[in-house]
Amino acid sequence: DQGLQPGTISSDIHAWSIAGPVYDLATTASKFLHLGLPLQEVIRKVTWTPAQAISMAPRIGSLDIGSDADVSLLRLAEGEWPFTDTDGQTETGRQRLEPVAVIRAGRLYACTPSIYRPPARSH
């Protein structure tokens, strides 16, 4: 509501977050879509902007001639998915970025989207 946006988007994956609530970078990016950030901005904030921040653009973060051209193929899926933050608060998102494949150094790797588990309810 105050117009504050992230400069970059990253997943900060570690042993305590990979099983939720972080899961992966696509899930983290999907949470920002849910918060109202346009898809083009989300993609820019996980590619070009971080590459610039670490002084590696245009070698990474773009598909320019001469760049490393690592590519993540994502599908924008419609549906209902729980997005949980680090405080355990959950909202239902209507769109989700799902990884389909990655091309790294000329090799194609298939991907499987994260499996969302509903947050445990305390009784």
N, C-alpha and C positions, 0 to 999 in steps of 0.2 A: 504493500500500500504506500510505502514511503519512497518507492523507486530505487531502493538499494538492490543492486544486482551483483552476482559474483563476477570477479574478473576472469577466473578460470573455473572449470569443473573437473574434479578428480574423484577417484573412488576411495583412496586411503585404505585399500584392502589390507587386512592383517588377520591373524588367526582368530581374533574375537569378533570379526565383522563379516567374514565371508559366508557364514551360514545365516546371515541376517543381522542387522537390517541393511547392510551395504550390498551384499551379494556380488555385484560386479559394476563396471563403469556404465554399462547400458542401463542398469536399474537406477543408478544415481542420476544419470542424464534424464531418465523418464520422470523422476521426481521433480526435476526442474521444469519439464514440460507441464506437469500437473500444476505447478505453481504459477503457470502462465507465461513462461519464457518461450518465445517463438522457436520452432524447430531449427531454423537457420542459425539463430543465436546459440542454441544448445550445441549444435555441431561445431560452430566456430570456437566455442569455449572449451571444447574437448580436443581440438586439433590445432588450429592456427595460433590462437592466443597463447596456449602453453608453450608452443614451439618458440614463439617470440620471447616469452618470459625467460627462457633458458638460453637465449641467443643461438637457437638452432634452426630458425626459419631462414630460408625456405628449404633447407635440407630435409627437414621433417615437417609434418603438419600441413602439407599441401601436395598437390599432384602436378607441380611444375616440372618442366623438363629438367632433368638432372637431379631431381629429388629422390629420396629413398622409396617413395611411393608405396609405403605399407598401407593397406586398405582394409577397413572393417566394413563389411556389408551388413546393413541393418534393415530390418523390416519394421515399419510403423504399424503396430497391431492395435485394433480397436477392441474394447472389452471392459472388464472390471478387474482391477488388480489392487491389492493392498500395498500401500507405501507407508512403511513405518520409519519413524525417525529414531534417533539415539535415546530419546526420552521414553520410547515405547508408544508414542502417539501414532495412530494409524488413520490414514485417509484413503478413500477409494479413488484411484485414478482411472480415467477412461481411455488413455493411450499409453502404449508401452513400446519402447525400442527393443527389438529382439535381435540378437546377433544371429546371423545366418552363416557367415564365413569370414575368414581373414586371409588376406594375401600378404605374406611376409617373405621378403627376399625372393620373390618369384614363385613361392610354393603356396598352394591353396590348402587351407585347413577348415574343415567344417566345424560349426559351432552348435551348441545346444543351449537354448535359453535357460536361465535360472529357473528353478522350481520354487514358486512362492508357497510358503506355509503360513497359514493364518497364525497370528500371534497367540501364544498360550493365554488362556483366560484363567484368572484366579477365582477360586470359589470361596 
